Amino acid sequence: MSLLLAQEAGGLGGTAIILIVIGVIVAILVFLAIGTYNKLVQLRNRYKNAYSQIDVQLKRRYDLIPNLVETVKGYMSHERETLEAVIQARNAAVSASNQVAANPGDPDSMKRLGAAEADLGSVSASTGVLGRLFALSEAYPDLKANTNMLSLQEELTSTENKVAFSRQAYNDAVMSYNTAREVFPAVIFAGMFGFGPAQFFEIESPKEREAPRVSFS
């Protein structure tokens, strides 16, 4: 009888040890999940806040462009096609920007914004339709001397520089977030918690997006 009781006690002791081990493992997994979730939330909020700084500057630039068109069209009325292209590119960029503002980091929305910004272009880098507009304005001495034109050009250049600075901060924050979600143990929990990858804000040159032409002639 005593031997049987000892065997039963040993069996119960073994079961208790197994349950304790399972409980410790579960507790470790819970703590890992909580820690990972909190860290990813912090990093996601960081890149979203970084994008909000870009959004402020983009809105400022979009507001300046109609004033620019109104200023130059009195001097460049026969350049109607270019002026219309500027407004169309500006409106497309506004639409893309609004989509991103609703969900910063979304891959599809960020790519559309990057493409729209590339088409709109930059005053300081002389790219896109804005660059073409300022290149054409060089042929109009009176326009070049217009104080409103000079002021708008200076404001646009300053705003574009701020966008570039804020874009670098955003991309750095996205890099930190993406790296954090891809390493162990976050890689186990990120998908479960809905932490998808965030997209960088990249602006490609329109020429870079053209398919290369191959000729053997």
PADREN-408548 format. One record per atom (N, C-alpha, C, O): residue number from 1; residue in three letters; y, z, x. Coordinates in steps of 0.2 Angstrom, whole numbers, plus 2048, in hexadecimal, padded with zeros to 3 digits. Layout:
N
   n res   v   w   u
 NUM ALA   Y   Z   X
...
***
This chain:
217
   n res   v   w   u
   1 MET 7FA 800 804
   1 MET 800 800 800
   1 MET 806 800 804
   1 MET 80B 7FC 803
   2 SER 806 804 809
   2 SER 80C 805 80E
   2 SER 80D 7FE 812
   2 SER 813 7FC 813
   3 LEU 808 7FB 813
   3 LEU 808 7F5 817
   3 LEU 80B 7EF 812
   3 LEU 80F 7EB 814
   4 LEU 809 7EF 80C
   4 LEU 80C 7EB 807
   4 LEU 813 7EC 806
   4 LEU 817 7E7 806
   5 LEU 815 7F2 805
   5 LEU 81C 7F3 804
   5 LEU 820 7F1 80A
   5 LEU 826 7EF 80A
   6 ALA 81E 7F2 810
   6 ALA 821 7F0 816
   6 ALA 822 7E9 817
   6 ALA 827 7E6 819
   7 GLN 81D 7E5 815
   7 GLN 81D 7DE 814
   7 GLN 822 7DB 80F
   7 GLN 826 7D7 811
   8 GLU 823 7DF 80A
   8 GLU 828 7DD 804
   8 GLU 82F 7DE 807
   8 GLU 833 7DA 806
   9 ALA 82F 7E4 80A
   9 ALA 836 7E6 80D
   9 ALA 838 7E1 812
   9 ALA 83E 7DF 813
  10 GLY 833 7DF 816
  10 GLY 835 7DA 81C
  10 GLY 837 7D3 818
  10 GLY 83B 7D0 81B
  11 GLY 833 7D1 813
  11 GLY 835 7CB 810
  11 GLY 83C 7CB 80C
  11 GLY 840 7C7 80D
  12 LEU 83E 7D1 809
  12 LEU 844 7D2 807
  12 LEU 84A 7D2 80C
  12 LEU 84F 7CF 80B
  13 GLY 848 7D5 812
  13 GLY 84D 7D5 817
  13 GLY 84E 7CE 81A
  13 GLY 854 7CC 81B
  14 GLY 849 7CA 81A
  14 GLY 84A 7C3 81C
  14 GLY 84E 7BF 818
  14 GLY 852 7BB 81A
  15 THR 84D 7C0 811
  15 THR 851 7BD 80C
  15 THR 858 7BF 80C
  15 THR 85D 7BB 80C
  16 ALA 859 7C5 80E
  16 ALA 860 7C8 80E
  16 ALA 864 7C4 814
  16 ALA 86A 7C3 814
  17 ILE 860 7C4 81A
  17 ILE 863 7C1 820
  17 ILE 865 7B9 81E
  17 ILE 86A 7B7 820
  18 ILE 860 7B6 81B
  18 ILE 862 7AF 819
  18 ILE 868 7AE 815
  18 ILE 86C 7AA 816
  19 LEU 868 7B3 810
  19 LEU 86E 7B3 80B
  19 LEU 874 7B4 80F
  19 LEU 87A 7B1 80D
  20 ILE 874 7B9 814
  20 ILE 87A 7BB 818
  20 ILE 87C 7B5 81C
  20 ILE 882 7B3 81C
  21 VAL 877 7B1 81F
  21 VAL 879 7AB 823
  21 VAL 87C 7A6 81F
  21 VAL 881 7A3 821
  22 ILE 879 7A5 819
  22 ILE 87C 7A0 814
  22 ILE 883 7A2 812
  22 ILE 888 79D 812
  23 GLY 884 7A8 811
  23 GLY 88B 7AA 80F
  23 GLY 890 7A9 814
  23 GLY 895 7A7 813
  24 VAL 88E 7AB 81A
  24 VAL 892 7AA 820
  24 VAL 894 7A3 821
  24 VAL 89A 7A1 822
  25 ILE 88F 79E 820
  25 ILE 890 797 821
  25 ILE 895 795 81C
  25 ILE 89A 791 81D
  26 VAL 894 797 815
  26 VAL 898 795 810
  26 VAL 89F 797 811
  26 VAL 8A4 794 810
  27 ALA 8A0 79E 813
  27 ALA 8A7 7A0 815
  27 ALA 8AA 79C 81A
  27 ALA 8B0 79B 819
  28 ILE 8A7 79A 81F
  28 ILE 8AA 796 825
  28 ILE 8AC 790 822
  28 ILE 8B2 78D 824
  29 LEU 8A8 78D 81E
  29 LEU 8AA 786 81B
  29 LEU 8B0 787 816
  29 LEU 8B4 782 816
  30 VAL 8B0 78C 813
  30 VAL 8B6 78D 80E
  30 VAL 8BC 78E 812
  30 VAL 8C2 78B 811
  31 PHE 8BC 792 818
  31 PHE 8C2 793 81C
  31 PHE 8C4 78D 81F
  31 PHE 8CA 78C 820
  32 LEU 8BF 789 821
  32 LEU 8C1 782 824
  32 LEU 8C4 77E 81F
  32 LEU 8C9 77A 821
  33 ALA 8C2 77E 819
  33 ALA 8C4 779 814
  33 ALA 8CC 77C 813
  33 ALA 8D0 777 812
  34 ILE 8CD 782 812
  34 ILE 8D3 785 810
  34 ILE 8D8 783 816
  34 ILE 8DE 781 815
  35 GLY 8D6 784 81C
  35 GLY 8DA 783 822
  35 GLY 8DC 77C 822
  35 GLY 8E2 77A 824
  36 THR 8D7 777 821
  36 THR 8D8 770 822
  36 THR 8DD 76E 81C
  36 THR 8E1 76A 81E
  37 TYR 8DC 770 816
  37 TYR 8E0 76E 811
  37 TYR 8E7 770 812
  37 TYR 8EC 76C 811
  38 ASN 8E8 776 814
  38 ASN 8EF 778 815
  38 ASN 8F3 774 81B
  38 ASN 8F8 773 81A
  39 LYS 8EF 773 820
  39 LYS 8F2 76F 826
  39 LYS 8F4 768 824
  39 LYS 8F9 765 825
  40 LEU 8EF 765 820
  40 LEU 8F0 75E 81D
  40 LEU 8F6 75E 819
  40 LEU 8FA 759 819
  41 VAL 8F7 763 814
  41 VAL 8FD 763 810
  41 VAL 903 763 814
  41 VAL 908 760 812
  42 GLN 903 768 819
  42 GLN 909 768 81D
  42 GLN 90B 762 821
  42 GLN 911 760 821
  43 LEU 906 75E 823
  43 LEU 907 758 827
  43 LEU 909 753 822
  43 LEU 90E 74E 824
  44 ARG 906 753 81C
  44 ARG 908 74E 817
  44 ARG 90F 74F 815
  44 ARG 913 74A 814
  45 ASN 911 755 814
  45 ASN 918 756 812
  45 ASN 91D 755 817
  45 ASN 923 753 816
  46 ARG 91B 755 81E
  46 ARG 91F 754 823
  46 ARG 921 74C 823
  46 ARG 927 74A 824
  47 TYR 91C 748 822
  47 TYR 91D 741 823
  47 TYR 921 73E 81D
  47 TYR 925 73A 81D
  48 LYS 920 742 817
  48 LYS 923 740 811
  48 LYS 92B 742 812
  48 LYS 92F 73E 80F
  49 ASN 92C 748 815
  49 ASN 933 74A 816
  49 ASN 936 745 81B
  49 ASN 93C 743 81A
  50 ALA 932 743 820
  50 ALA 935 73E 825
  50 ALA 937 737 821
  50 ALA 93C 734 823
  51 TYR 933 735 81C
  51 TYR 934 72F 819
  51 TYR 93B 730 815
  51 TYR 93F 72B 814
  52 SER 93C 736 812
  52 SER 942 737 80E
  52 SER 948 735 812
  52 SER 94D 733 80F
  53 GLN 948 737 818
  53 GLN 94E 735 81D
  53 GLN 94F 72E 81D
  53 GLN 954 72B 81D
  54 ILE 949 72A 81E
  54 ILE 94A 722 81E
  54 ILE 94D 720 817
  54 ILE 951 71C 817
  55 ASP 94A 723 812
  55 ASP 94C 721 80B
  55 ASP 954 721 80A
  55 ASP 957 71D 807
  56 VAL 957 727 80C
  56 VAL 95E 728 80C
  56 VAL 962 722 80F
  56 VAL 966 71F 80C
  57 GLN 95F 720 815
  57 GLN 963 71B 819
  57 GLN 962 714 816
  57 GLN 966 710 816
  58 LEU 95C 713 814
  58 LEU 95A 70C 811
  58 LEU 95F 70B 80A
  58 LEU 961 706 809
  59 LYS 95F 710 806
  59 LYS 963 710 800
  59 LYS 96B 70F 802
  59 LYS 96E 70B 7FF
  60 ARG 96D 712 808
  60 ARG 974 711 80A
  60 ARG 975 709 80C
  60 ARG 97A 706 80A
  61 ARG 970 707 810
  61 ARG 970 700 812
  61 ARG 970 6FB 80C
  61 ARG 974 6F6 80C
  62 TYR 96C 6FC 807
  62 TYR 96B 6F8 801
  62 TYR 972 6F8 7FD
  62 TYR 973 6F3 7FA
  63 ASP 975 6FD 7FD
  63 ASP 97B 6FE 7F9
  63 ASP 981 6FA 7FD
  63 ASP 986 6F8 7FA
  64 LEU 981 6F9 804
  64 LEU 986 6F6 807
  64 LEU 985 6EE 807
  64 LEU 98A 6EB 807
  65 ILE 97F 6EC 806
  65 ILE 97E 6E5 806
  65 ILE 982 6E1 801
  65 ILE 985 6DC 802
  66 PRO 982 6E3 7FA
  66 PRO 986 6DF 7F5
  66 PRO 98D 6DF 7F7
  66 PRO 990 6DA 7F6
  67 ASN 990 6E4 7FA
  67 ASN 997 6E4 7FC
  67 ASN 998 6DF 802
  67 ASN 99D 6DC 802
  68 LEU 993 6DF 806
  68 LEU 993 6DA 80C
  68 LEU 993 6D3 809
  68 LEU 997 6CF 80B
  69 VAL 98F 6D1 804
  69 VAL 98F 6CB 801
  69 VAL 995 6C9 7FD
  69 VAL 998 6C3 7FE
  70 GLU 998 6CE 7FA
  70 GLU 99E 6CD 7F6
  70 GLU 9A4 6CB 7FB
  70 GLU 9A9 6C7 7FA
  71 THR 9A4 6CE 801
  71 THR 9A9 6CD 806
  71 THR 9A9 6C6 809
  71 THR 9AE 6C3 80A
  72 VAL 9A2 6C4 80B
  72 VAL 9A2 6BE 80E
  72 VAL 9A2 6B8 80A
  72 VAL 9A3 6B2 80C
  73 LYS 9A0 6B8 803
  73 LYS 9A0 6B2 7FF
  73 LYS 9A6 6AF 7FE
  73 LYS 9A6 6A9 7FD
  74 GLY 9AC 6B2 7FF
  74 GLY 9B2 6AF 7FE
  74 GLY 9B4 6AA 804
  74 GLY 9B7 6A5 803
  75 TYR 9B0 6AC 80A
  75 TYR 9B1 6A8 810
  75 TYR 9AC 6A3 810
  75 TYR 9AC 69D 813
  76 MET 9A6 6A4 80E
  76 MET 9A0 6A0 80F
  76 MET 99D 69E 808
  76 MET 997 69E 807
  77 SER 9A1 69C 804
  77 SER 99F 69A 7FD
  77 SER 99A 694 7FD
  77 SER 995 694 7F9
  78 HIS 99A 690 802
  78 HIS 995 68A 802
  78 HIS 98F 68C 805
  78 HIS 98A 688 806
  79 GLU 98E 693 808
  79 GLU 988 695 80A
  79 GLU 984 699 805
  79 GLU 981 69F 806
  80 ARG 984 696 7FF
  80 ARG 982 69A 7F9
  80 ARG 97A 69C 7FA
  80 ARG 978 6A1 7F8
  81 GLU 976 697 7FD
  81 GLU 96F 698 7FE
  81 GLU 96E 69E 802
  81 GLU 969 6A2 800
  82 THR 972 69F 807
  82 THR 971 6A5 80C
  82 THR 973 6AB 808
  82 THR 96F 6B0 809
  83 LEU 978 6AB 805
  83 LEU 97B 6B1 801
  83 LEU 975 6B3 7FC
  83 LEU 974 6B9 7FB
  84 GLU 973 6AE 7F8
  84 GLU 96E 6B0 7F3
  84 GLU 967 6B3 7F6
  84 GLU 964 6B7 7F4
  85 ALA 966 6B0 7FC
  85 ALA 960 6B2 800
  85 ALA 961 6BA 802
  85 ALA 95C 6BE 802
  86 VAL 967 6BC 804
  86 VAL 968 6C2 806
  86 VAL 967 6C7 800
  86 VAL 964 6CC 800
  87 ILE 96A 6C5 7FA
  87 ILE 969 6C9 7F4
  87 ILE 962 6CA 7F2
  87 ILE 960 6CF 7F0
  88 GLN 95E 6C4 7F2
  88 GLN 957 6C5 7F0
  88 GLN 953 6C9 7F4
  88 GLN 94F 6CD 7F2
  89 ALA 954 6C8 7FB
  89 ALA 951 6CD 800
  89 ALA 953 6D4 7FF
  89 ALA 94E 6D8 800
  90 ARG 959 6D5 7FE
  90 ARG 95B 6DC 7FD
  90 ARG 958 6DF 7F6
  90 ARG 955 6E5 7F7
  91 ASN 957 6DB 7F1
  91 ASN 954 6DE 7EB
  91 ASN 94D 6DF 7EC
  91 ASN 94A 6E4 7E9
  92 ALA 94A 6DA 7EF
  92 ALA 942 6DB 7F1
  92 ALA 941 6E2 7F5
  92 ALA 93C 6E5 7F4
  93 ALA 946 6E3 7FA
  93 ALA 945 6E9 7FE
  93 ALA 946 6EF 7FA
  93 ALA 943 6F4 7FB
  94 VAL 94B 6EF 7F5
  94 VAL 94C 6F5 7F1
  94 VAL 946 6F6 7EC
  94 VAL 944 6FC 7EC
  95 SER 943 6F1 7EA
  95 SER 93D 6F2 7E5
  95 SER 937 6F5 7EA
  95 SER 934 6FA 7E7
  96 ALA 936 6F3 7F0
  96 ALA 931 6F5 7F4
  96 ALA 933 6FC 7F6
  96 ALA 92E 701 7F6
  97 SER 939 6FE 7F7
  97 SER 93B 705 7F9
  97 SER 93A 70A 7F4
  97 SER 938 70F 7F5
  98 ASN 93B 708 7EE
  98 ASN 93A 70C 7E8
  98 ASN 933 70E 7E7
  98 ASN 931 713 7E6
  99 GLN 92E 709 7E8
  99 GLN 927 70A 7E8
  99 GLN 925 70F 7ED
  99 GLN 921 714 7EC
 100 VAL 928 70E 7F3
 100 VAL 926 713 7F9
 100 VAL 928 71A 7F7
 100 VAL 925 71F 7F9
 101 ALA 92E 71A 7F5
 101 ALA 931 721 7F3
 101 ALA 92D 725 7EF
 101 ALA 92D 72B 7EF
 102 ALA 929 722 7EA
 102 ALA 925 725 7E5
 102 ALA 91F 728 7E9
 102 ALA 91C 72C 7E6
 103 ASN 91D 725 7EE
 103 ASN 917 727 7F2
 103 ASN 917 725 7F9
 103 ASN 914 720 7FB
 104 PRO 91B 728 7FD
 104 PRO 91C 727 804
 104 PRO 915 727 808
 104 PRO 911 72B 807
 105 GLY 914 722 80C
 105 GLY 90E 722 810
 105 GLY 909 71D 80D
 105 GLY 904 71C 810
 106 ASP 909 71B 806
 106 ASP 904 717 803
 106 ASP 904 711 807
 106 ASP 909 70D 808
 107 PRO 8FE 70F 809
 107 PRO 8FD 709 80E
 107 PRO 900 702 80B
 107 PRO 904 6FF 80E
 108 ASP 8FE 701 804
 108 ASP 901 6FA 801
 108 ASP 908 6FA 801
 108 ASP 90C 6F5 802
 109 SER 90B 700 7FE
 109 SER 912 700 7FD
 109 SER 916 700 804
 109 SER 91B 6FD 804
 110 MET 914 703 809
 110 MET 917 703 80F
 110 MET 917 6FC 812
 110 MET 91C 6FA 816
 111 LYS 911 6F9 812
 111 LYS 911 6F2 814
 111 LYS 916 6ED 811
 111 LYS 919 6E9 814
 112 ARG 916 6EE 80A
 112 ARG 91B 6EA 806
 112 ARG 922 6EB 809
 112 ARG 926 6E7 809
 113 LEU 924 6F2 80A
 113 LEU 92B 6F3 80C
 113 LEU 92C 6F1 813
 113 LEU 931 6EE 814
 114 GLY 927 6F1 817
 114 GLY 928 6EE 81E
 114 GLY 929 6E7 81E
 114 GLY 92E 6E4 821
 115 ALA 926 6E3 819
 115 ALA 927 6DC 819
 115 ALA 92D 6DA 816
 115 ALA 931 6D6 818
 116 ALA 92F 6DE 811
 116 ALA 936 6DD 80D
 116 ALA 93C 6DF 812
 116 ALA 941 6DB 812
 117 GLU 93B 6E4 816
 117 GLU 940 6E5 81B
 117 GLU 941 6E0 821
 117 GLU 946 6DE 823
 118 ALA 93B 6DD 822
 118 ALA 93B 6D8 827
 118 ALA 93E 6D2 825
 118 ALA 942 6CE 828
 119 ASP 93D 6D0 81E
 119 ASP 941 6CA 81B
 119 ASP 948 6CC 81B
 119 ASP 94C 6C7 81C
 120 LEU 94A 6D2 819
 120 LEU 951 6D3 818
 120 LEU 955 6D3 81F
 120 LEU 95A 6D0 820
 121 GLY 951 6D6 824
 121 GLY 954 6D5 82B
 121 GLY 958 6DB 82D
 121 GLY 95A 6E0 829
 122 SER 95C 6DA 833
 122 SER 960 6DF 836
 122 SER 966 6DB 839
 122 SER 966 6D6 83B
 123 VAL 96C 6DF 838
 123 VAL 972 6DC 83B
 123 VAL 972 6DD 842
 123 VAL 974 6D9 846
 124 SER 970 6E3 845
 124 SER 970 6E4 84C
 124 SER 96B 6E0 850
 124 SER 96C 6DF 855
 125 ALA 965 6DE 84C
 125 ALA 960 6DA 850
 125 ALA 961 6D3 84E
 125 ALA 95D 6CF 851
 126 SER 965 6D1 84A
 126 SER 966 6CA 848
 126 SER 960 6C7 845
 126 SER 95E 6C2 847
 127 THR 95C 6CA 841
 127 THR 956 6C8 83E
 127 THR 957 6C7 836
 127 THR 95B 6CA 833
 128 GLY 952 6C4 833
 128 GLY 952 6C3 82C
 128 GLY 958 6C0 829
 128 GLY 95C 6BD 82D
 129 VAL 959 6C0 823
 129 VAL 95E 6BD 81F
 129 VAL 965 6C0 821
 129 VAL 96A 6BD 821
 130 LEU 965 6C7 822
 130 LEU 96B 6CA 825
 130 LEU 96E 6C7 82B
 130 LEU 974 6C6 82C
 131 GLY 969 6C6 830
 131 GLY 96B 6C4 836
 131 GLY 96D 6BD 836
 131 GLY 972 6BB 839
 132 ARG 96A 6B9 831
 132 ARG 96D 6B2 830
 132 ARG 974 6B2 82D
 132 ARG 978 6AD 82F
 133 LEU 975 6B6 829
 133 LEU 97C 6B7 826
 133 LEU 981 6B8 82B
 133 LEU 986 6B5 82B
 134 PHE 980 6BD 82F
 134 PHE 985 6BF 835
 134 PHE 985 6B9 83A
 134 PHE 98A 6B8 83D
 135 ALA 980 6B6 83B
 135 ALA 980 6B0 840
 135 ALA 985 6AA 83D
 135 ALA 989 6A7 841
 136 LEU 984 6A9 836
 136 LEU 988 6A4 833
 136 LEU 990 6A6 833
 136 LEU 994 6A2 834
 137 SER 991 6AD 832
 137 SER 998 6AF 832
 137 SER 99B 6AE 838
 137 SER 9A2 6AF 838
 138 GLU 998 6AD 83E
 138 GLU 99B 6AC 844
 138 GLU 99F 6A6 844
 138 GLU 9A4 6A5 848
 139 ALA 99E 6A1 840
 139 ALA 9A2 69B 83F
 139 ALA 9A8 69C 83B
 139 ALA 9AC 697 83A
 140 TYR 9AA 6A2 839
 140 TYR 9AF 6A3 834
 140 TYR 9B4 6A8 838
 140 TYR 9B3 6AE 836
 141 PRO 9B9 6A6 83B
 141 PRO 9BD 6AB 83F
 141 PRO 9C1 6B0 83A
 141 PRO 9C1 6B6 83C
 142 ASP 9C3 6AD 835
 142 ASP 9C7 6B2 830
 142 ASP 9C2 6B7 82D
 142 ASP 9C4 6BD 82D
 143 LEU 9BC 6B5 82C
 143 LEU 9B7 6BA 82A
 143 LEU 9B5 6BF 82F
 143 LEU 9B5 6C5 82E
 144 LYS 9B4 6BD 835
 144 LYS 9B3 6C1 83B
 144 LYS 9B8 6C6 83C
 144 LYS 9B7 6CC 83E
 145 ALA 9BE 6C5 83A
 145 ALA 9C4 6C9 83B
 145 ALA 9C5 6CE 835
 145 ALA 9CA 6D2 835
 146 ASN 9C2 6CC 830
 146 ASN 9C3 6D0 829
 146 ASN 9C1 6D7 82B
 146 ASN 9BB 6D9 82D
 147 THR 9C6 6DC 829
 147 THR 9C4 6E3 82A
 147 THR 9BF 6E6 826
 147 THR 9BB 6EA 829
 148 ASN 9BE 6E4 820
 148 ASN 9B8 6E6 81C
 148 ASN 9B2 6E4 81F
 148 ASN 9AD 6E7 81F
 149 MET 9B2 6DD 821
 149 MET 9AB 6DB 824
 149 MET 9AA 6DF 82A
 149 MET 9A4 6E0 82B
 150 LEU 9AE 6E0 82F
 150 LEU 9AD 6E4 835
 150 LEU 9AB 6EB 833
 150 LEU 9A6 6ED 836
 151 SER 9AE 6EE 82E
 151 SER 9AB 6F5 82C
 151 SER 9A4 6F5 829
 151 SER 9A0 6F9 82B
 152 LEU 9A3 6F0 825
 152 LEU 99C 6EF 822
 152 LEU 997 6EE 828
 152 LEU 991 6F1 828
 153 GLN 999 6EA 82C
 153 GLN 994 6E8 832
 153 GLN 993 6EE 836
 153 GLN 98D 6F0 838
 154 GLU 998 6F2 837
 154 GLU 997 6F9 83B
 154 GLU 993 6FE 837
 154 GLU 98E 701 83A
 155 GLU 994 6FE 831
 155 GLU 990 703 82D
 155 GLU 989 701 82C
 155 GLU 984 705 82D
 156 LEU 988 6FA 82B
 156 LEU 981 6F8 82B
 156 LEU 97D 6F9 832
 156 LEU 977 6FB 832
 157 THR 980 6F8 837
 157 THR 97D 6F9 83E
 157 THR 97C 700 83F
 157 THR 976 702 841
 158 SER 980 704 83D
 158 SER 97F 70C 83D
 158 SER 979 70E 839
 158 SER 975 712 83B
 159 THR 979 70B 833
 159 THR 974 70D 82E
 159 THR 96D 70B 831
 159 THR 968 70E 830
 160 GLU 96D 705 834
 160 GLU 966 702 836
 160 GLU 964 706 83C
 160 GLU 95E 707 83D
 161 ASN 969 708 840
 161 ASN 967 70D 846
 161 ASN 964 713 843
 161 ASN 95F 716 846
 162 LYS 966 716 83E
 162 LYS 964 71C 83B
 162 LYS 95D 71B 838
 162 LYS 959 71F 838
 163 VAL 95C 715 835
 163 VAL 955 713 832
 163 VAL 950 713 838
 163 VAL 94B 716 837
 164 ALA 952 710 83D
 164 ALA 94D 70F 843
 164 ALA 94C 716 846
 164 ALA 946 717 847
 165 PHE 950 71B 846
 165 PHE 94F 721 849
 165 PHE 94B 725 844
 165 PHE 946 728 846
 166 SER 94C 725 83D
 166 SER 948 728 838
 166 SER 941 725 838
 166 SER 93C 729 836
 167 ARG 941 71F 839
 167 ARG 93A 71C 838
 167 ARG 935 71E 83E
 167 ARG 92F 71F 83D
 168 GLN 938 71F 844
 168 GLN 934 722 849
 168 GLN 932 729 848
 168 GLN 92C 72A 849
 169 ALA 936 72D 845
 169 ALA 934 734 843
 169 ALA 92F 734 83E
 169 ALA 92A 738 83E
 170 TYR 92F 72F 839
 170 TYR 92A 72E 834
 170 TYR 924 72C 837
 170 TYR 91E 72F 835
 171 ASN 924 727 83B
 171 ASN 91D 725 83E
 171 ASN 91A 72A 842
 171 ASN 914 72A 842
 172 ASP 91E 72E 846
 172 ASP 91B 734 84A
 172 ASP 918 739 845
 172 ASP 912 73B 846
 173 ALA 91B 73A 83F
 173 ALA 918 73F 83A
 173 ALA 911 73C 837
 173 ALA 90D 73F 836
 174 VAL 911 735 836
 174 VAL 90B 732 833
 174 VAL 906 732 838
 174 VAL 900 733 837
 175 MET 908 731 83F
 175 MET 902 731 844
 175 MET 8FF 738 844
 175 MET 8F9 739 845
 176 SER 903 73E 844
 176 SER 901 744 844
 176 SER 8FC 746 83E
 176 SER 8F7 749 83F
 177 TYR 8FE 743 838
 177 TYR 8FA 744 832
 177 TYR 8F4 741 833
 177 TYR 8EE 743 831
 178 ASN 8F4 73A 834
 178 ASN 8EE 736 835
 178 ASN 8E9 739 83A
 178 ASN 8E3 739 839
 179 THR 8EB 73B 840
 179 THR 8E7 73E 845
 179 THR 8E4 744 842
 179 THR 8DE 745 843
 180 ALA 8E8 748 83F
 180 ALA 8E5 74F 83C
 180 ALA 8DF 74E 837
 180 ALA 8DA 751 837
 181 ARG 8E0 749 833
 181 ARG 8DB 747 82E
 181 ARG 8D5 744 830
 181 ARG 8D0 744 82D
 182 GLU 8D5 741 836
 182 GLU 8CF 73D 839
 182 GLU 8CB 742 83E
 182 GLU 8C6 740 840
 183 VAL 8CE 748 840
 183 VAL 8CA 74C 844
 183 VAL 8C6 751 841
 183 VAL 8C7 752 83B
 184 PHE 8C0 753 844
 184 PHE 8BC 758 841
 184 PHE 8C0 75F 841
 184 PHE 8C3 761 846
 185 PRO 8BF 763 83C
 185 PRO 8BB 762 835
 185 PRO 8BF 75F 830
 185 PRO 8BC 75E 82A
 186 ALA 8C5 75D 831
 186 ALA 8C9 75A 82C
 186 ALA 8C6 753 829
 186 ALA 8C7 752 823
 187 VAL 8C3 750 82D
 187 VAL 8C0 749 82B
 187 VAL 8BB 74B 825
 187 VAL 8B9 746 821
 188 ILE 8B8 751 825
 188 ILE 8B3 752 820
 188 ILE 8B6 753 819
 188 ILE 8B4 752 814
 189 PHE 8BC 757 81A
 189 PHE 8BF 759 813
 189 PHE 8C5 754 811
 189 PHE 8C7 755 80B
 190 ALA 8C8 750 815
 190 ALA 8CE 74C 813
 190 ALA 8CD 748 80D
 190 ALA 8D1 748 809
 191 GLY 8C7 744 80D
 191 GLY 8C6 740 807
 191 GLY 8C4 744 801
 191 GLY 8C6 742 7FC
 192 MET 8C1 74A 802
 192 MET 8C0 74E 7FC
 192 MET 8C6 751 7F9
 192 MET 8C6 751 7F3
 193 PHE 8CB 752 7FD
 193 PHE 8D1 755 7FB
 193 PHE 8D6 74F 7F9
 193 PHE 8DC 751 7F7
 194 GLY 8D5 749 7FA
 194 GLY 8D9 744 7F8
 194 GLY 8DF 742 7FD
 194 GLY 8E4 73F 7FC
 195 PHE 8DD 744 803
 195 PHE 8E2 742 809
 195 PHE 8E0 73C 80C
 195 PHE 8DC 73B 811
 196 GLY 8E3 736 809
 196 GLY 8E1 730 80C
 196 GLY 8E6 72E 812
 196 GLY 8EB 732 813
 197 PRO 8E5 729 816
 197 PRO 8E9 727 81B
 197 PRO 8F0 725 819
 197 PRO 8F1 722 814
 198 ALA 8F5 727 81E
 198 ALA 8FC 725 81C
 198 ALA 8FD 71F 821
 198 ALA 8FB 71E 826
 199 GLN 902 71A 81E
 199 GLN 903 714 822
 199 GLN 90A 715 825
 199 GLN 90F 718 823
 200 PHE 90A 712 82B
 200 PHE 910 712 82F
 200 PHE 915 70E 82C
 200 PHE 914 709 828
 201 PHE 91C 70F 82E
 201 PHE 921 70A 82B
 201 PHE 922 705 831
 201 PHE 926 707 836
 202 GLU 920 6FF 830
 202 GLU 920 6FA 835
 202 GLU 924 6F4 833
 202 GLU 922 6F2 82D
 203 ILE 929 6F2 836
 203 ILE 92D 6EC 834
 203 ILE 92B 6E6 839
 203 ILE 92D 6E6 83F
 204 GLU 927 6E1 836
 204 GLU 926 6DC 83B
 204 GLU 92B 6D6 83A
 204 GLU 92E 6D5 835
 205 SER 92C 6D3 840
 205 SER 930 6CD 840
 205 SER 92D 6C7 83B
 205 SER 927 6C6 83C
 206 PRO 931 6C4 837
 206 PRO 92E 6BE 833
 206 PRO 92A 6B9 838
 206 PRO 925 6B7 835
 207 LYS 92D 6B8 83E
 207 LYS 929 6B3 842
 207 LYS 922 6B6 844
 207 LYS 91E 6B2 845
 208 GLU 922 6BD 845
 208 GLU 91B 6C0 847
 208 GLU 916 6BF 841
 208 GLU 910 6BF 842
 209 ARG 919 6BF 83B
 209 ARG 914 6BE 835
 209 ARG 912 6B7 833
 209 ARG 90E 6B6 82F
 210 GLU 915 6B2 837
 210 GLU 913 6AB 836
 210 GLU 90D 6AA 839
 210 GLU 90C 6AC 83F
 211 ALA 908 6A6 836
 211 ALA 902 6A4 839
 211 ALA 903 6A0 83F
 211 ALA 907 69B 83F
 212 PRO 900 6A1 845
 212 PRO 901 69D 84B
 212 PRO 8FF 696 84A
 212 PRO 8FA 695 847
 213 ARG 903 691 84D
 213 ARG 901 68A 84C
 213 ARG 8FD 688 853
 213 ARG 900 689 858
 214 VAL 8F8 685 852
 214 VAL 8F4 683 857
 214 VAL 8F4 67B 858
 214 VAL 8F3 678 853
 215 SER 8F5 678 85D
 215 SER 8F6 671 85E
 215 SER 8F2 66F 865
 215 SER 8F3 672 86A
 216 PHE 8EE 66A 864
 216 PHE 8EB 668 86A
 216 PHE 8ED 661 86C
 216 PHE 8EA 65D 870
 217 SER 8F3 65F 869
 217 SER 8F6 659 86B
 217 SER 8FA 659 872
 217 SER 8FD 654 874
***
